[in-house]
Amino acid sequence: MSHKGRTPDEKFLIQLYKIASQKGDPFSSVLCGAVARALGQKETATKNIVKHLAQANFVEKLDEAAVVLTPRGMRFVLEELGMK
């Protein structure tokens, strides 16, 4: 059984989902810095990841510091985690 490696973007989405879900709603806003710290990523890398994920409509930027999953991002995460 081989386990597919995940890109930094995929890891960011999954961690965003986990942190938001811990708040009680997977569509809760989460600070980008919290996701970056949980993944051990640098802030600059995180800003680039968020920019690309927003362009692809996986997340929505609320401001420079916070993001939320979009329905498209949620579908992706659930498929990656085998929950859909």
Residue pairs with C-beta under 8 A, 6 or more apart in sequence:
6 14
6 80
8 39
8 41
8 45
8 49
9 49
9 52
9 53
9 58
10 80
11 39
12 35
12 39
12 41
12 46
12 49
12 50
12 53
13 53
13 58
13 59
13 69
13 73
13 76
13 77
13 80
14 77
14 80
14 81
15 35
15 38
15 39
16 30
16 35
16 59
16 67
16 69
16 73
17 26
17 69
17 73
17 74
17 77
17 81
19 30
19 34
19 35
19 38
20 26
20 27
20 28
20 29
20 30
20 68
20 69
23 30
26 69
26 74
27 68
27 69
27 74
28 68
29 62
29 66
29 67
29 68
30 66
30 67
30 68
31 65
31 66
32 43
32 46
32 47
32 50
32 65
32 66
32 67
33 43
33 46
33 65
35 41
35 46
36 42
36 43
36 45
36 46
41 49
50 59
50 61
50 67
53 59
53 67
53 73
54 60
54 61
54 67
57 70
57 72
57 73
58 69
58 70
58 72
58 73
58 76
59 67
59 68
59 69
59 70
59 73
60 67
60 68
60 69
60 70
61 67
62 68
69 77
75 84
78 84
